[in-house]
Amino acid sequence: MRSQNVTLPEARLYIDGKLRGASSGKTYDNIGPWTGEVVGQAADASAADVDEAIAAARRAFDSTDWPVNREYRFELMKKYRDLLKANRDKLVQIARVEVGSAIGAAARAQIDGALNGADGLLECFPQVTWEEDRGLRNEYGFDTKRLVVHEAVGVVAAITPWNVPLYVNIGKVVAALLAGCTVVLKPAPDTPLMGSIMGELAAEAGFPPGVFNVVTSADPAMAGEMLTRDPRVDLVSFTGSTAVGKRIMENAAPTLKRVFLELGGKSAYIVLDDSPNFPMVVMGSMVVFHAGQGCAYPTRLLVPRSRYEEAVKALEMAYAGFSSKWGLYDEPTCIMGPVISKRQLERVMSYIEIGQKEGARLIAGGKARPDKGGGFFVEPTCFVDANNSMRIAQEEIFGPVLVVIPYEDDEDAIRIANDSIYGLGGAVFGSTPRALAMVKRIRAGALSVNGGMSITGDLPFGGYKQSGMGREWGREGIEEFLETKAIGIRAS
């Protein structure tokens, strides 16, 4: 089935236990990245709809037993996870049509990664400590029995991006609900249905009214501004750009909300001179999976100057071999489709122009490809002869663009990797003791050694520096949504 023949169902709001349209009746066009054409409609929430969602979440937290009934939450979230898995094919279709994901990427990171992540959170839930006995202590002449309890923060605003929407939605929503919080989810305007379907499945699972709410809006800022400023919201969990993350911190400051941010990245992929299968490892650095639209995606390739020409030749071969293998809607092995939107295409193309002006050399790609269809296609692109001071090496492009930088020795590679405002992910390939010693000195939150998986549902994920604060996924991801309370009971 071709993407231009697919019409997606309407993305509806889910507020206070009800699936419905916007109160104004307004909808907006859901644009498909493969075609640039309308593939569906989404409810265009008004400020009144957002206000109702916040009020519902506040009421559910304050006046029901949701925050304290852990066993009930756990069983309901397992049922919800099972419903997500039962709808896997539908979710894959949404990822393909709405997100623009190629089949190979849709079935892997987009959907199975999200479903596996839900499993990981449920596995971690029993590890959370809810109450600790800190024993007796004698102060001021009498004994006090002390308890430390951990309880839900309150109402959570979950604001999510368009690149891997189900994965990020689950990481925030499932963790917050397991913690006992209530949630208002605001998906990105470009991917409303992947948020809306979570509301549909919550209704099917029998969620209590107000515990989980979804608001979609064409306006990229209105709902987010309301959620981040409203005193009824206790915590904001945001994944997206660093610039928007700074805005959210400003908005949250007057009410001193807790803010959890997972932001941009410019991760390094370091290949050491003793890496086995050096050419193949270098080839594996191509930025092509989901058109490079991943915050932790390593987009700076650091190779030893002593083997630099060998690395460049390996990349030329790899990109030439990949030139006909991307942008294929019906090909099950395809992992690269279009970028999300015209706006994103223009952003990526502007950085390619910047890289050329800065003096980096293109060895592959560099062009938009309207011949691939009416959507938003950019060739897999590789710059060599770059240095780390260039904008293409410092700024997040969020497209299929790799920047190759030579280094002198291990110390130089570490220096280059850390010479960034970001610190989200990264990878080192080489003899394991040497590579492990290097990753321990790289200032980033998720590091891979020789291809090991450092991003899974049971491990904490988040960044250093301007890549954010707080951790998502794993036990730590649930604990982000908890407060800590000390209790003293006079014993004598």
BATORKE-29545 format. One record per residue (C-alpha): residue number from 1; residue in three letters; x, z, y. Coordinates in Angstrom, 1 decimal, padded with zeros to 4 digits. Example, Ala and Ser with C-alpha at 12.3 -4.5 7.8 and 13.67 -1.06 7.14 Angstrom:
2
1_ala_012.3_007.8_-004.5
2_ser_013.7_007.1_-001.1
END
This chain:
492
1_met_000.0_000.0_000.0
2_arg_001.4_-001.0_003.4
3_ser_001.5_001.6_006.1
4_gln_-000.5_-000.6_008.5
5_asn_-003.4_-000.4_006.1
6_val_-003.5_003.4_006.0
7_thr_-005.9_005.4_008.1
8_leu_-005.4_009.1_008.1
9_pro_-008.2_011.6_008.3
10_glu_-008.9_013.3_011.6
11_ala_-006.8_016.3_012.4
12_arg_-009.2_019.2_013.2
13_leu_-008.7_022.6_014.7
14_tyr_-008.9_025.7_012.6
15_ile_-010.0_028.6_014.7
16_asp_-011.5_032.0_013.6
17_gly_-012.1_030.6_010.1
18_lys_-013.8_027.4_011.1
19_leu_-012.6_023.8_010.9
20_arg_-013.9_021.9_013.9
21_gly_-013.2_019.4_016.7
22_ala_-012.1_020.4_020.2
23_ser_-014.8_022.1_022.2
24_ser_-014.7_019.2_024.7
25_gly_-015.1_016.7_021.9
26_lys_-011.9_015.0_022.9
27_thr_-009.5_013.4_020.5
28_tyr_-006.2_011.6_020.9
29_asp_-004.5_008.8_019.0
30_asn_-002.1_009.6_016.1
31_ile_000.6_006.9_016.3
32_gly_002.3_005.8_013.1
33_pro_006.1_005.4_013.5
34_trp_006.3_002.5_011.0
35_thr_003.9_000.3_013.0
36_gly_003.6_001.8_016.5
37_glu_-000.2_001.6_015.9
38_val_-002.9_004.1_015.7
39_val_-003.2_005.6_012.2
40_gly_-005.7_008.4_013.0
41_gln_-007.2_010.7_015.5
42_ala_-006.5_014.4_016.3
43_ala_-008.6_017.0_018.0
44_asp_-007.3_017.5_021.6
45_ala_-007.6_021.2_022.1
46_ser_-008.5_022.5_025.5
47_ala_-007.3_025.7_027.2
48_ala_-010.5_027.3_026.0
49_asp_-009.8_026.4_022.4
50_val_-006.3_027.9_022.6
51_asp_-007.7_031.1_024.2
52_glu_-010.3_031.4_021.4
53_ala_-007.5_031.0_018.8
54_ile_-005.4_033.8_020.4
55_ala_-008.5_036.0_020.7
56_ala_-009.3_035.4_017.0
57_ala_-005.8_036.2_015.9
58_arg_-005.7_039.4_018.0
59_arg_-009.1_040.5_016.7
60_ala_-008.0_039.9_013.1
61_phe_-004.9_041.9_013.5
62_asp_-006.4_044.8_015.4
63_ser_-009.7_045.3_013.5
64_thr_-009.1_044.3_009.9
65_asp_-006.9_045.6_007.1
66_trp_-004.8_042.4_007.0
67_pro_-001.7_044.1_008.4
68_val_-001.7_046.9_005.8
69_asn_-003.2_045.3_002.7
70_arg_000.1_043.9_001.2
71_glu_-001.2_043.3_-002.3
72_tyr_-004.1_041.3_-001.0
73_arg_-001.9_039.2_001.3
74_phe_000.5_038.5_-001.6
75_glu_-002.2_037.3_-003.9
76_leu_-003.8_035.1_-001.2
77_met_-000.5_033.5_-000.3
78_lys_000.2_032.7_-003.9
79_lys_-003.3_031.0_-004.1
80_tyr_-002.4_029.2_-000.8
81_arg_000.9_028.0_-002.3
82_asp_-000.8_026.7_-005.3
83_leu_-003.3_024.7_-003.2
84_leu_-000.4_023.2_-001.2
85_lys_001.2_022.1_-004.5
86_ala_-002.1_020.7_-005.8
87_asn_-002.3_018.5_-002.7
88_arg_001.3_017.3_-003.0
89_asp_000.4_013.6_-003.1
90_lys_-001.8_013.9_000.0
91_leu_001.1_015.7_001.8
92_val_003.6_013.0_000.8
93_gln_001.2_010.4_002.2
94_ile_000.9_012.2_005.5
95_ala_004.7_012.6_005.7
96_arg_005.1_008.8_005.1
97_val_002.4_007.6_007.6
98_glu_002.4_010.3_010.3
99_val_006.0_011.5_010.3
100_gly_007.5_008.1_009.5
101_ser_009.4_009.4_006.5
102_ala_010.6_006.9_003.8
103_ile_009.4_007.7_000.3
104_gly_012.8_009.1_-000.9
105_ala_012.9_011.5_002.1
106_ala_009.2_012.3_002.0
107_ala_009.3_013.4_-001.6
108_arg_012.4_015.4_-001.2
109_ala_013.1_017.4_002.0
110_gln_009.7_016.8_003.6
111_ile_007.3_018.0_000.9
112_asp_009.1_019.3_-002.2
113_gly_011.6_021.2_000.1
114_ala_008.6_022.8_001.8
115_leu_006.8_023.7_-001.4
116_asn_010.0_025.1_-002.9
117_gly_010.5_027.0_000.3
118_ala_007.1_028.6_-000.2
119_asp_008.1_029.6_-003.7
120_gly_011.3_031.1_-002.2
121_leu_009.4_033.3_000.3
122_leu_007.0_034.5_-002.3
123_glu_010.0_035.4_-004.6
124_cys_011.6_037.3_-001.7
125_phe_008.4_039.3_-000.7
126_pro_008.9_042.0_-003.3
127_gln_012.4_042.6_-001.9
128_val_011.1_043.7_001.5
129_thr_011.4_047.5_002.1
130_trp_008.2_048.8_003.7
131_glu_009.0_052.5_003.7
132_glu_012.3_054.5_003.4
133_asp_012.7_058.2_002.9
134_arg_015.6_059.2_005.1
135_gly_015.6_062.8_003.8
136_leu_015.6_066.2_005.5
137_arg_017.6_067.0_008.5
138_asn_017.9_070.3_010.3
139_glu_017.8_070.0_014.1
140_tyr_017.1_072.7_016.6
141_gly_016.8_075.3_013.8
142_phe_014.1_073.7_011.7
143_asp_013.9_071.0_009.0
144_thr_012.3_067.6_009.5
145_lys_011.4_065.2_006.8
146_arg_012.1_061.6_008.1
147_leu_010.5_058.3_007.2
148_val_011.3_054.8_008.4
149_val_008.4_052.4_008.0
150_his_008.3_048.7_008.6
151_glu_005.1_047.1_009.8
152_ala_003.8_043.8_011.1
153_val_004.7_042.9_014.7
154_gly_001.2_041.5_015.5
155_val_000.0_038.1_016.7
156_val_002.6_035.3_016.2
157_ala_002.7_032.0_018.0
158_ala_004.3_029.5_015.7
159_ile_005.4_026.3_017.7
160_thr_006.8_023.6_015.4
161_pro_008.5_020.2_015.7
162_trp_007.7_016.8_014.4
163_asn_010.8_016.0_012.2
164_val_010.0_018.0_009.1
165_pro_006.7_019.5_010.1
166_leu_005.4_020.9_006.8
167_tyr_008.8_022.5_006.0
168_val_008.9_024.3_009.4
169_asn_005.2_025.1_009.4
170_ile_005.5_026.9_006.0
171_gly_008.7_028.6_007.0
172_lys_006.9_030.3_009.9
173_val_003.3_030.6_008.8
174_val_003.9_031.9_005.2
175_ala_006.6_034.3_006.2
176_ala_004.5_035.7_009.1
177_leu_001.4_036.1_007.0
178_leu_003.3_037.8_004.2
179_ala_004.6_040.2_006.8
180_gly_001.0_041.1_007.8
181_cys_001.0_039.2_011.1
182_thr_-001.8_036.9_012.3
183_val_-000.8_033.4_013.4
184_val_-001.6_030.7_015.8
185_leu_000.1_027.5_014.8
186_lys_000.7_024.8_017.4
187_pro_002.1_021.6_015.7
188_ala_003.9_019.0_017.7
189_pro_001.6_016.3_019.3
190_asp_003.3_013.6_017.2
191_thr_002.4_015.2_013.8
192_pro_-001.0_017.0_014.2
193_leu_-002.3_016.3_010.7
194_met_000.5_018.1_008.9
195_gly_-000.6_021.2_010.9
196_ser_-004.3_020.6_010.5
197_ile_-004.1_020.3_006.7
198_met_-002.7_023.7_006.6
199_gly_-005.8_025.0_008.2
200_glu_-008.0_023.0_005.8
201_leu_-006.2_024.5_002.8
202_ala_-006.4_028.0_004.4
203_ala_-010.2_027.5_004.6
204_glu_-010.3_026.4_001.0
205_ala_-008.2_029.4_-000.1
206_gly_-010.7_031.8_001.7
207_phe_-008.5_033.2_004.4
208_pro_-010.2_035.9_006.5
209_pro_-011.4_034.6_009.9
210_gly_-008.8_034.7_012.6
211_val_-005.8_035.5_010.4
212_phe_-004.5_031.9_010.7
213_asn_-005.4_029.4_013.4
214_val_-004.3_025.8_014.1
215_val_-004.5_024.1_017.5
216_thr_-003.5_020.5_018.0
217_ser_-003.2_019.0_021.5
218_ala_-002.0_015.7_023.1
219_asp_-000.4_017.8_025.9
220_pro_003.1_018.8_024.7
221_ala_003.2_021.8_027.0
222_met_-000.3_023.3_027.7
223_ala_-000.9_025.2_024.5
224_gly_002.7_026.3_024.3
225_glu_002.7_027.6_027.8
226_met_-000.4_029.6_027.1
227_leu_000.9_031.0_023.8
228_thr_004.3_032.0_025.2
229_arg_002.8_033.7_028.3
230_asp_-000.3_035.4_026.9
231_pro_000.1_039.2_026.6
232_arg_-002.0_039.2_023.4
233_val_000.7_037.3_021.6
234_asp_003.5_039.7_020.3
235_leu_006.1_037.2_019.0
236_val_007.0_033.5_019.5
237_ser_008.6_031.6_016.7
238_phe_009.8_028.2_017.9
239_thr_011.7_025.4_016.4
240_gly_012.8_022.5_018.6
241_ser_015.1_021.6_021.4
242_thr_017.4_024.1_023.2
243_ala_015.9_023.1_026.6
244_val_012.4_024.1_025.5
245_gly_013.8_027.2_023.8
246_lys_015.1_028.4_027.2
247_arg_011.7_027.7_028.8
248_ile_010.1_029.8_026.1
249_met_012.4_032.7_026.8
250_glu_011.6_032.5_030.4
251_asn_007.8_032.5_029.7
252_ala_008.1_035.4_027.2
253_ala_010.2_037.6_029.5
254_pro_007.4_039.1_031.7
255_thr_005.7_040.5_028.6
256_leu_008.9_041.2_026.7
257_lys_007.7_039.3_023.6
258_arg_010.0_039.1_020.7
259_val_011.3_035.5_020.6
260_phe_012.7_033.8_017.5
261_leu_014.3_030.4_018.2
262_glu_015.7_027.7_015.9
263_leu_017.1_025.1_018.2
264_gly_019.5_022.1_018.3
265_gly_022.7_021.4_016.4
266_lys_025.8_019.2_016.4
267_ser_027.1_020.2_013.0
268_ala_030.5_019.2_011.7
269_tyr_031.2_017.6_008.3
270_ile_034.9_018.3_007.6
271_val_036.8_016.4_004.9
272_leu_040.2_017.9_004.0
273_asp_043.1_015.8_003.0
274_asp_043.0_017.4_-000.5
275_ser_039.4_016.6_-001.1
276_pro_038.8_015.0_-004.5
277_asn_037.3_011.5_-004.3
278_phe_038.1_011.4_-000.6
279_pro_036.6_007.9_000.0
280_met_033.3_008.9_-001.7
281_val_033.1_012.2_000.2
282_val_033.6_010.3_003.5
283_met_030.9_007.8_002.5
284_gly_028.5_010.7_001.9
285_ser_028.7_011.6_005.6
286_met_026.5_008.7_006.7
287_val_023.7_009.8_009.0
288_val_020.8_008.0_007.4
289_phe_018.5_010.5_005.6
290_his_015.2_010.6_007.6
291_ala_017.0_008.6_010.3
292_gly_019.2_011.6_011.2
293_gln_016.2_013.6_012.5
294_gly_017.4_017.0_011.4
295_cys_018.6_019.9_013.5
296_ala_021.2_021.0_010.9
297_tyr_022.3_017.5_010.0
298_pro_026.1_017.1_010.3
299_thr_026.6_014.3_012.8
300_arg_030.3_014.9_013.6
301_leu_032.6_013.7_010.8
302_leu_036.0_015.3_011.1
303_val_038.8_013.6_009.0
304_pro_042.5_014.2_008.9
305_arg_044.5_011.9_011.1
306_ser_046.8_011.3_008.1
307_arg_044.0_009.6_006.2
308_tyr_042.0_008.3_009.2
309_glu_042.3_004.6_008.5
310_glu_041.3_005.2_004.9
311_ala_038.2_007.1_006.1
312_val_037.2_004.3_008.6
313_lys_037.5_001.7_005.8
314_ala_035.4_003.8_003.5
315_leu_032.7_004.1_006.2
316_glu_032.8_000.4_007.0
317_met_032.1_-000.3_003.3
318_ala_029.4_002.4_003.0
319_tyr_027.5_001.2_006.1
320_ala_027.8_-002.5_005.0
321_gly_026.4_-001.5_001.6
322_phe_023.5_000.3_003.2
323_ser_022.5_-002.3_005.7
324_ser_019.6_-003.7_003.6
325_lys_018.5_-000.4_002.1
326_trp_016.7_001.2_004.9
327_gly_013.4_000.7_006.7
328_leu_011.6_-000.2_003.5
329_tyr_008.1_001.4_003.3
330_asp_007.3_000.7_-000.3
331_glu_010.8_001.3_-001.9
332_pro_010.8_004.6_-003.8
333_thr_014.6_005.0_-003.3
334_cys_014.5_004.4_000.4
335_ile_015.6_007.5_002.4
336_met_015.6_006.1_006.0
337_gly_012.6_004.9_008.0
338_pro_011.9_004.7_011.7
339_val_012.4_007.4_014.3
340_ile_009.3_009.2_015.3
341_ser_008.3_007.5_018.5
342_lys_009.1_005.0_021.2
343_arg_010.4_007.8_023.4
344_gln_012.8_008.9_020.6
345_leu_013.9_005.3_020.0
346_glu_014.8_005.0_023.7
347_arg_016.7_008.3_023.6
348_val_018.8_007.3_020.7
349_met_019.5_003.9_022.2
350_ser_020.6_005.5_025.5
351_tyr_023.1_007.6_023.6
352_ile_024.5_004.5_021.8
353_glu_025.0_003.0_025.2
354_ile_026.7_006.2_026.4
355_gly_029.0_006.2_023.4
356_gln_030.1_002.6_024.1
357_lys_030.8_003.4_027.7
358_glu_032.8_006.4_026.8
359_gly_035.1_004.2_024.7
360_ala_034.1_005.0_021.2
361_arg_034.2_002.0_018.8
362_leu_031.1_000.9_016.9
363_ile_031.8_-000.1_013.3
364_ala_028.1_-000.2_012.3
365_gly_024.7_-000.5_013.8
366_gly_024.1_000.1_017.5
367_lys_020.9_-001.9_017.8
368_ala_017.1_-001.4_017.8
369_arg_015.5_-003.5_015.1
370_pro_012.0_-004.7_016.1
371_asp_012.2_-007.2_013.2
372_lys_011.6_-004.3_010.8
373_gly_008.1_-004.0_012.1
374_gly_006.1_-002.8_015.1
375_gly_007.4_000.7_014.9
376_phe_010.5_002.5_016.1
377_phe_013.6_001.3_014.1
378_val_017.2_002.0_015.0
379_glu_020.1_000.7_012.8
380_pro_022.3_003.2_011.0
381_thr_025.0_003.6_013.6
382_cys_028.6_004.8_013.3
383_phe_031.1_005.4_016.1
384_val_034.9_005.9_015.4
385_asp_037.8_006.5_017.6
386_ala_035.8_009.3_019.3
387_asn_037.0_012.6_020.7
388_asn_035.2_015.9_020.9
389_ser_034.8_015.8_024.7
390_met_032.5_012.8_024.6
391_arg_028.8_013.3_025.2
392_ile_028.0_011.7_021.9
393_ala_030.1_014.4_020.2
394_gln_028.7_017.3_022.3
395_glu_025.0_016.5_022.7
396_glu_022.3_016.3_020.0
397_ile_021.1_012.7_019.6
398_phe_018.6_013.3_016.8
399_gly_018.9_009.8_015.4
400_pro_020.9_007.8_012.8
401_val_024.2_008.1_014.7
402_leu_027.5_009.4_013.2
403_val_030.5_010.2_015.4
404_val_034.0_010.2_013.7
405_ile_036.8_012.4_015.1
406_pro_040.3_012.7_013.7
407_tyr_042.0_016.1_013.5
408_glu_045.7_017.2_013.1
409_asp_045.5_020.1_010.7
410_asp_043.1_022.8_009.5
411_glu_043.4_024.9_012.7
412_asp_042.6_021.8_014.7
413_ala_039.5_021.0_012.6
414_ile_038.2_024.6_013.0
415_arg_038.8_024.4_016.8
416_ile_036.9_021.1_017.0
417_ala_034.0_022.3_014.8
418_asn_033.7_025.4_017.1
419_asp_034.1_023.5_020.3
420_ser_030.3_023.1_020.8
421_ile_027.5_024.9_022.4
422_tyr_025.7_024.7_019.0
423_gly_026.3_026.5_015.8
424_leu_023.6_025.7_013.2
425_gly_025.1_024.0_010.1
426_gly_028.1_022.3_008.7
427_ala_030.1_021.3_005.6
428_val_033.7_021.4_004.4
429_phe_035.0_019.4_001.5
430_gly_038.4_020.2_-000.1
431_ser_040.0_022.6_-002.6
432_thr_037.5_025.5_-002.8
433_pro_039.7_028.4_-001.6
434_arg_040.9_026.4_001.4
435_ala_037.4_025.1_002.3
436_leu_035.9_028.6_001.9
437_ala_038.5_030.1_004.2
438_met_037.6_027.5_006.8
439_val_033.8_028.0_006.7
440_lys_034.2_031.7_007.2
441_arg_035.8_030.8_010.6
442_ile_033.2_028.3_011.7
443_arg_030.7_029.8_014.0
444_ala_027.5_028.5_012.4
445_gly_024.6_029.9_010.4
446_ala_024.5_027.6_007.3
447_leu_027.7_026.2_005.8
448_ser_028.2_024.2_002.7
449_val_031.4_024.0_000.6
450_asn_031.8_020.9_-001.5
451_gly_028.1_020.0_-001.3
452_gly_026.7_023.5_-002.2
453_met_023.1_024.1_-000.9
454_ser_023.2_026.6_001.9
455_ile_019.6_025.8_003.1
456_thr_016.9_027.0_000.6
457_gly_013.7_029.0_000.8
458_asp_015.3_032.2_-000.4
459_leu_018.3_032.1_002.0
460_pro_018.2_033.0_005.7
461_phe_018.5_030.0_008.0
462_gly_019.3_030.1_011.7
463_gly_022.0_029.4_014.3
464_tyr_024.8_030.9_016.4
465_lys_025.2_030.3_020.1
466_gln_022.7_027.8_021.6
467_ser_021.4_026.9_018.2
468_gly_019.1_029.9_018.5
469_met_018.4_033.5_017.5
470_gly_016.9_035.1_014.5
471_arg_016.6_033.9_010.9
472_glu_013.9_031.9_009.1
473_trp_013.3_031.8_005.3
474_gly_014.4_034.3_002.7
475_arg_013.8_038.1_002.9
476_glu_015.3_038.0_006.4
477_gly_012.8_035.4_007.5
478_ile_009.9_037.8_006.5
479_glu_011.6_040.7_008.2
480_glu_011.8_038.8_011.5
481_phe_008.1_039.5_011.8
482_leu_008.3_043.3_011.2
483_glu_008.7_046.3_013.6
484_thr_010.6_049.4_012.6
485_lys_009.0_052.9_013.1
486_ala_010.7_056.3_012.7
487_ile_008.5_059.2_011.7
488_gly_009.5_062.9_011.7
489_ile_007.4_065.5_009.8
490_arg_008.2_069.1_010.4
491_ala_009.0_070.7_007.1
492_ser_009.8_074.3_008.1
END
